[in-house]
Amino acid sequence: MKSGETITLTSPYGGPIQIDFGINDQPVSFTFEQVGEHPFWDDTSDNAVFSAKLAAGEYDWAEFVTPAFEIHSTLEKMRESVSNTRWGGTLEGFAAATMRYIHNFPHVLAGFKGPNIDVVPEIHDFATANGFTIENLDLVKHMNADQATCGAGCSGNPYDAYWAFDPIGHGDIHEMGHGLEKSRFRLEGWNYHASTNPYSYYSKTQYYKTTEGDPDCQSLPFKDAFVALQASVGRANPAAYLKTNYWDAVEDNWSRAASMTIQMMMTAEHQGALQDGWHLLARLHILEREFDRAINSSEAIWDAKKASLGFANYSKKEILGEKDATGKVIIPPISNNDWMVIAVSKVTGMDYRDYFSMWGQAFSAKANDQVVAFNHSAAERRFFVTSPNGYCKGEGFDGNNLPVTGSQVWPLAGAQPRLMGDSFR
């Protein structure tokens, strides 16, 4: 719109008007005529009117706005969202929870800085020590609580869903996670959902630390992993055994992959590489962005930067790969397994080669030699004990573990529950 311009909108359905800005913090005002005002909350000055309009139910739509996240919701779903008493029973409590669990913590774990995102020393100090840039995030994300365009919920900005918004709802942070995850973090054969959920789990761990309330975390098959790892010890080909009996034993292995990722975090915390093992992922995000900037620049820039990234032994061609004029691959690009064993070792200051081998995850001789050159102490062959969803309450991160020697028995009583299927996993 140009300054002073008038626009007439006509719709047989009605609905809220959304205005998008290309630049933040500009002094802009609008005048609306012949419109109704649905329930809308922006700060505590709206408390009384917003609550009255929700109760009156004269409009079928309502909106709730915080500085970094906006909820666009059907009336009934908004009533459900704001009636949750977990947030002190107030609208401002609901707003604070939205900023804390939907905006702050997922973006901390994704390695961003910006307004209302906590500065965590062991994340930011890692970037400073290595000369890495932490990207600034200063935008508003949105959720439509009405109908999903795929499944029960569909990612994007806005993401949309059939459920009512909840600041620590798994589905909400899961769909946010699709916009944060990186495919490089998935090892060979891992389902695409394997990298989606840690942002949800991290917010839930923070909710538990703050309130001691039940974070309602997803069940993960830690016992299955423990049993398979113990059974693989002493086999002629442990990796082949694990591929058959663990990784490929289920049609959708996202939860098994998530179990390994969380166990890697527990290992880093237990051995003192991190104060909070979850921050392994934040460091990976920072490294991955710096890596992308370097590899997508000139060969000279890559050569100048690669040692600080942990890939000193790699030419640009060995990262990106090369094809001849007919399209035949001459040099294959670096595999995710190779990238991850190097990157995880780099961001933790630990040697994860034997740890990856323990889980049956192969990597090349070149990746092996790159990690050897770091001269780090080894990540130990240990498994951290947690109930299926207790990891969100600190189980496993408390250091309770058993060595993977082939002779250990799962110490927790009760059978591993079956994972409940859901359309957003």
C-alpha positions as CSV (number, residue, x, y, z in Angstrom):
1,M,0.0,0.0,0.0
2,K,1.1,3.5,-0.7
3,S,0.8,6.2,1.9
4,G,-2.7,7.6,1.9
5,E,-4.1,4.9,-0.3
6,T,-7.6,3.5,0.2
7,I,-8.5,-0.1,-0.5
8,T,-11.9,-1.6,-0.6
9,L,-12.3,-5.3,0.3
10,T,-15.5,-7.3,-0.3
11,S,-15.9,-10.9,0.7
12,P,-18.9,-13.3,1.0
13,Y,-17.2,-15.1,3.9
14,G,-15.6,-12.3,6.0
15,G,-12.6,-13.0,8.1
16,P,-9.6,-11.2,9.6
17,I,-7.5,-8.8,7.6
18,Q,-3.7,-9.4,7.9
19,I,-1.1,-6.8,7.0
20,D,2.4,-7.9,6.2
21,F,5.5,-5.6,6.6
22,G,8.8,-6.0,4.8
23,I,10.6,-3.9,7.5
24,N,10.3,-3.9,11.2
25,D,9.6,-1.0,13.6
26,Q,8.2,1.5,11.2
27,P,5.6,4.1,12.3
28,V,2.4,3.0,10.5
29,S,-1.3,3.5,11.2
30,F,-4.5,2.4,9.5
31,T,-8.1,3.5,9.6
32,F,-10.8,0.8,9.1
33,E,-14.4,1.6,8.3
34,Q,-17.5,-0.7,8.1
35,V,-15.8,-3.6,9.8
36,G,-16.5,-5.7,12.8
37,E,-13.9,-6.3,15.5
38,H,-13.4,-9.9,16.5
39,P,-11.7,-10.9,19.8
40,F,-8.1,-9.6,19.5
41,W,-5.4,-9.5,22.2
42,D,-2.2,-7.6,22.0
43,D,-1.3,-6.8,25.6
44,T,-3.0,-6.5,29.0
45,S,-5.0,-3.4,28.0
46,D,-7.0,-5.8,25.9
47,N,-7.8,-8.2,28.7
48,A,-11.4,-7.1,29.5
49,V,-12.6,-6.5,25.9
50,F,-10.9,-9.7,24.6
51,S,-12.5,-11.8,27.3
52,A,-15.9,-10.2,26.8
53,K,-15.8,-10.8,23.1
54,L,-14.7,-14.4,23.5
55,A,-17.7,-15.0,25.8
56,A,-20.2,-13.2,23.6
57,G,-19.2,-15.3,20.6
58,E,-20.4,-12.9,17.9
59,Y,-17.5,-13.7,15.6
60,D,-16.2,-17.1,14.6
61,W,-12.6,-16.0,14.7
62,A,-10.2,-14.7,17.3
63,E,-6.5,-13.7,17.4
64,F,-3.9,-13.6,20.1
65,V,-0.6,-11.6,19.4
66,T,2.7,-11.7,21.2
67,P,5.9,-10.0,20.0
68,A,7.2,-13.0,18.1
69,F,4.2,-15.4,17.7
70,E,0.6,-14.9,16.6
71,I,-2.3,-17.3,17.0
72,H,-5.1,-17.0,14.5
73,S,-7.9,-19.3,15.7
74,T,-11.5,-20.3,15.4
75,L,-13.5,-19.0,18.3
76,E,-14.0,-22.4,20.0
77,K,-10.3,-23.3,19.7
78,M,-9.2,-20.0,21.1
79,R,-11.6,-20.5,24.1
80,E,-9.9,-23.8,24.7
81,S,-6.4,-22.4,24.4
82,V,-6.8,-19.5,26.8
83,S,-8.8,-21.4,29.4
84,N,-5.8,-23.6,30.3
85,T,-5.0,-22.8,33.9
86,R,-1.3,-24.0,33.7
87,W,-0.3,-20.4,32.9
88,G,-1.7,-18.9,36.1
89,G,-5.2,-18.5,34.6
90,T,-4.4,-15.1,33.1
91,L,-4.0,-13.9,29.5
92,E,-0.7,-12.4,30.2
93,G,0.5,-15.7,31.6
94,F,-0.6,-17.4,28.5
95,A,1.3,-14.8,26.4
96,A,4.4,-15.3,28.5
97,A,4.3,-19.0,28.1
98,T,3.8,-18.6,24.3
99,M,6.9,-16.5,24.1
100,R,8.9,-18.8,26.4
101,Y,8.1,-22.2,25.0
102,I,7.2,-21.6,21.4
103,H,9.6,-18.7,20.5
104,N,12.5,-18.7,22.9
105,F,13.5,-22.3,23.6
106,P,13.1,-23.7,20.1
107,H,15.2,-20.9,18.7
108,V,17.8,-21.2,21.4
109,L,18.2,-24.9,20.4
110,A,18.3,-23.9,16.7
111,G,21.3,-21.6,17.4
112,F,19.8,-18.2,16.8
113,K,20.1,-14.9,18.7
114,G,17.6,-12.1,18.6
115,P,14.8,-10.4,20.5
116,N,13.4,-12.5,23.4
117,I,15.9,-15.4,22.7
118,D,18.1,-16.3,25.7
119,V,21.8,-15.9,25.4
120,V,23.3,-19.2,26.6
121,P,27.0,-18.9,27.4
122,E,28.1,-22.4,26.3
123,I,26.3,-21.8,22.9
124,H,27.5,-18.3,22.3
125,D,31.0,-18.8,23.7
126,F,31.4,-21.7,21.2
127,A,30.6,-19.4,18.3
128,T,32.9,-16.7,19.6
129,A,35.9,-19.1,20.2
130,N,35.6,-20.4,16.6
131,G,34.8,-17.1,14.9
132,F,31.4,-18.2,13.9
133,T,28.4,-16.0,13.3
134,I,25.2,-16.5,15.2
135,E,22.3,-15.5,12.9
136,N,19.8,-13.0,14.2
137,L,16.1,-13.9,14.1
138,D,13.7,-11.0,14.3
139,L,10.4,-12.0,12.7
140,V,7.0,-13.1,13.7
141,K,5.8,-16.6,13.3
142,H,2.1,-17.6,13.0
143,M,-0.3,-20.5,13.7
144,N,-3.7,-21.1,12.2
145,A,-5.9,-23.1,14.5
146,D,-8.7,-24.1,12.1
147,Q,-8.1,-26.8,9.4
148,A,-4.8,-28.3,8.3
149,T,-3.8,-28.6,4.7
150,C,-2.1,-31.9,5.4
151,G,-2.6,-34.5,8.1
152,A,-3.5,-33.2,11.5
153,G,-1.0,-30.3,11.2
154,C,1.0,-28.9,8.4
155,S,4.3,-26.9,8.8
156,G,5.1,-23.5,7.5
157,N,4.7,-19.9,8.5
158,P,1.9,-20.0,9.3
159,Y,1.7,-23.6,10.2
160,D,-1.9,-24.8,10.4
161,A,-3.6,-27.5,12.5
162,Y,-6.9,-29.0,13.6
163,W,-6.0,-28.6,17.3
164,A,-6.2,-25.7,19.7
165,F,-2.9,-24.0,20.3
166,D,-0.9,-25.0,23.4
167,P,2.4,-23.3,24.3
168,I,4.0,-26.7,25.1
169,G,1.9,-28.8,22.8
170,H,3.9,-31.4,21.0
171,G,2.1,-30.8,17.7
172,D,2.7,-27.0,17.8
173,I,6.5,-27.2,18.5
174,H,6.7,-30.2,16.1
175,E,5.4,-28.1,13.2
176,M,7.8,-25.3,14.2
177,G,10.5,-27.9,14.2
178,H,10.0,-28.6,10.5
179,G,11.1,-25.1,9.8
180,L,14.2,-25.4,12.0
181,E,15.5,-28.9,11.3
182,K,18.4,-29.7,9.0
183,S,18.6,-32.7,6.7
184,R,22.4,-33.0,7.4
185,F,21.6,-34.0,11.0
186,R,19.9,-37.2,9.8
187,L,22.2,-40.2,9.4
188,E,21.9,-42.7,6.6
189,G,18.4,-44.4,6.4
190,W,16.9,-42.1,9.0
191,N,13.3,-41.1,8.4
192,Y,12.8,-37.3,7.8
193,H,11.0,-36.9,11.1
194,A,14.1,-38.0,13.0
195,S,15.3,-34.4,13.2
196,T,12.0,-32.7,13.8
197,N,11.2,-33.2,17.5
198,P,14.2,-32.2,19.7
199,Y,12.9,-28.6,19.7
200,S,9.6,-29.8,21.3
201,Y,11.5,-32.0,23.8
202,Y,13.8,-29.2,24.8
203,S,10.9,-26.8,25.5
204,K,9.3,-29.6,27.5
205,T,12.4,-30.1,29.6
206,Q,12.5,-26.4,30.3
207,Y,8.8,-26.4,31.3
208,Y,9.5,-29.3,33.7
209,K,12.6,-27.5,35.2
210,T,10.5,-24.3,35.7
211,T,7.2,-25.8,37.0
212,E,7.8,-29.5,37.8
213,G,4.6,-30.0,35.8
214,D,4.1,-33.0,33.6
215,P,5.7,-32.1,30.2
216,D,3.7,-35.0,28.5
217,C,6.8,-36.0,26.5
218,Q,6.7,-38.5,23.7
219,S,7.7,-42.1,24.5
220,L,11.0,-43.2,22.9
221,P,12.2,-46.8,22.6
222,F,15.3,-46.5,24.8
223,K,15.0,-50.1,26.1
224,D,14.8,-51.4,22.5
225,A,18.0,-49.5,21.7
226,F,19.8,-50.7,24.8
227,V,18.9,-54.4,24.2
228,A,20.0,-54.2,20.5
229,L,23.3,-52.5,21.4
230,Q,24.1,-55.1,24.1
231,A,23.2,-57.9,21.7
232,S,25.4,-56.6,19.0
233,V,28.6,-56.8,21.1
234,G,30.8,-59.6,20.0
235,R,29.0,-60.3,16.7
236,A,31.1,-60.8,13.7
237,N,29.5,-57.8,12.1
238,P,27.8,-55.6,14.8
239,A,26.7,-52.9,12.2
240,A,24.9,-55.5,10.1
241,Y,23.2,-56.9,13.2
242,L,22.0,-53.5,14.3
243,K,20.8,-52.6,10.8
244,T,18.7,-55.8,10.7
245,N,17.5,-55.9,14.3
246,Y,17.3,-52.3,15.2
247,W,17.4,-49.7,12.4
248,D,15.4,-51.6,9.8
249,A,13.3,-53.6,12.2
250,V,10.5,-51.0,12.1
251,E,9.0,-49.4,9.1
252,D,9.4,-45.8,10.5
253,N,12.6,-45.4,12.5
254,W,12.3,-41.7,13.5
255,S,11.9,-42.6,17.2
256,R,14.9,-44.9,17.2
257,A,17.0,-42.1,15.5
258,A,15.8,-39.6,18.1
259,S,16.9,-42.0,20.8
260,M,20.4,-42.0,19.5
261,T,20.5,-38.2,19.2
262,I,19.4,-37.8,22.8
263,Q,21.9,-40.4,24.0
264,M,24.7,-38.5,22.2
265,M,23.6,-35.4,24.2
266,M,23.6,-37.3,27.4
267,T,27.1,-38.6,26.7
268,A,28.4,-35.0,26.0
269,E,26.9,-33.8,29.3
270,H,28.1,-36.8,31.3
271,Q,31.7,-36.4,30.1
272,G,31.8,-32.7,30.8
273,A,31.8,-31.4,27.2
274,L,28.6,-29.5,27.9
275,Q,26.7,-28.3,31.0
276,D,23.5,-29.1,29.2
277,G,23.7,-31.8,26.6
278,W,20.8,-30.5,24.6
279,H,23.0,-27.6,23.5
280,L,24.9,-30.0,21.3
281,L,22.2,-29.4,18.7
282,A,22.5,-25.6,19.0
283,R,26.2,-25.8,18.4
284,L,25.6,-28.1,15.4
285,H,23.2,-25.5,13.9
286,I,25.7,-22.7,14.3
287,L,28.4,-24.9,12.7
288,E,26.1,-26.0,9.9
289,R,25.2,-22.4,8.9
290,E,28.9,-21.3,9.0
291,F,29.7,-24.4,6.9
292,D,27.1,-23.6,4.3
293,R,28.3,-20.0,4.0
294,A,31.8,-21.2,3.4
295,I,31.1,-24.0,1.0
296,N,28.8,-21.8,-1.1
297,S,31.5,-19.2,-1.4
298,S,34.7,-19.3,-3.5
299,E,37.2,-22.0,-3.2
300,A,39.6,-19.5,-1.6
301,I,37.1,-18.7,1.1
302,W,36.4,-22.4,1.7
303,D,40.2,-23.1,2.0
304,A,40.6,-20.2,4.5
305,K,37.6,-21.3,6.6
306,K,37.6,-25.1,6.5
307,A,40.1,-25.7,9.4
308,S,38.0,-23.6,11.8
309,L,35.0,-25.7,10.8
310,G,36.7,-29.0,11.5
311,F,37.0,-30.0,7.8
312,A,40.7,-29.1,7.2
313,N,41.4,-32.3,5.2
314,Y,38.5,-31.6,2.7
315,S,38.7,-29.8,-0.6
316,K,35.6,-28.1,-1.8
317,K,35.1,-30.8,-4.4
318,E,35.2,-33.5,-1.7
319,I,32.3,-31.7,0.1
320,L,30.1,-30.9,-2.9
321,G,31.1,-33.8,-5.2
322,E,31.9,-33.6,-8.9
323,K,30.3,-35.0,-12.1
324,D,31.8,-35.2,-15.6
325,A,30.2,-33.8,-18.7
326,T,27.9,-36.8,-19.0
327,G,26.6,-36.5,-15.4
328,K,28.6,-39.4,-14.1
329,V,29.7,-39.0,-10.5
330,I,33.5,-38.6,-10.3
331,I,33.7,-37.6,-6.7
332,P,30.6,-38.3,-4.5
333,P,29.6,-35.5,-2.1
334,I,30.3,-35.9,1.6
335,S,27.7,-38.2,3.2
336,N,25.6,-37.2,6.2
337,N,27.3,-39.9,8.3
338,D,30.8,-38.4,7.5
339,W,29.6,-34.9,8.1
340,M,27.9,-35.8,11.4
341,V,30.8,-37.8,12.9
342,I,33.1,-34.9,12.2
343,A,30.7,-32.2,13.2
344,V,29.5,-33.8,16.5
345,S,33.2,-34.4,17.4
346,K,34.0,-30.8,16.5
347,V,31.2,-29.1,18.5
348,T,31.7,-31.3,21.6
349,G,35.5,-31.6,21.7
350,M,35.0,-35.4,21.9
351,D,35.9,-38.2,19.5
352,Y,32.6,-39.8,18.5
353,R,34.0,-42.4,16.0
354,D,33.7,-45.4,18.3
355,Y,30.4,-44.2,19.6
356,F,29.0,-44.0,16.0
357,S,30.4,-47.5,15.4
358,M,28.6,-48.8,18.6
359,W,25.3,-47.7,17.1
360,G,26.2,-49.4,13.7
361,Q,26.7,-46.0,11.9
362,A,29.4,-46.3,9.3
363,F,31.7,-43.5,8.1
364,S,34.6,-43.3,5.6
365,A,38.3,-43.6,6.2
366,K,38.7,-39.9,5.3
367,A,36.1,-38.9,8.0
368,N,37.9,-41.2,10.4
369,D,41.3,-39.5,9.7
370,Q,39.7,-36.0,10.1
371,V,38.4,-36.9,13.6
372,V,41.8,-38.5,14.5
373,A,43.5,-35.2,13.7
374,F,41.4,-33.5,16.4
375,N,43.1,-35.6,19.0
376,H,40.0,-35.6,21.3
377,S,39.2,-37.9,24.1
378,A,36.7,-40.6,23.1
379,A,33.0,-40.6,23.8
380,E,32.5,-43.7,25.9
381,R,30.4,-46.7,25.1
382,R,27.7,-46.0,27.7
383,F,24.0,-46.0,27.6
384,F,22.0,-43.6,29.8
385,V,19.0,-45.0,31.6
386,T,15.7,-43.4,31.2
387,S,12.1,-44.5,31.1
388,P,10.4,-44.0,27.7
389,N,9.4,-40.3,28.4
390,G,11.5,-39.6,31.5
391,Y,14.3,-37.9,29.5
392,C,12.2,-34.7,29.5
393,K,12.3,-34.8,33.3
394,G,16.1,-35.2,33.4
395,E,16.4,-39.0,33.4
396,G,19.5,-40.1,31.7
397,F,20.9,-36.6,31.9
398,D,21.4,-37.3,35.6
399,G,24.3,-39.5,34.6
400,N,22.7,-42.9,35.4
401,N,24.2,-45.2,32.8
402,L,25.5,-48.7,32.0
403,P,28.5,-49.7,29.9
404,V,27.7,-51.3,26.6
405,T,29.7,-54.5,27.1
406,G,27.2,-57.2,26.0
407,S,26.4,-58.4,29.4
408,Q,24.3,-55.7,30.9
409,V,20.6,-56.0,31.6
410,W,18.0,-53.2,31.3
411,P,17.5,-52.1,35.0
412,L,14.0,-50.5,34.8
413,A,11.0,-52.5,35.7
414,G,8.1,-52.8,33.3
415,A,7.9,-53.4,29.6
416,Q,8.8,-50.8,27.0
417,P,5.4,-49.4,25.9
418,R,4.4,-49.4,22.3
419,L,4.8,-46.0,20.6
420,M,1.4,-44.5,19.9
421,G,1.0,-43.4,16.3
422,D,0.1,-39.9,15.4
423,S,-0.1,-38.0,12.2
424,F,2.7,-35.6,13.0
425,R,5.0,-38.0,14.8
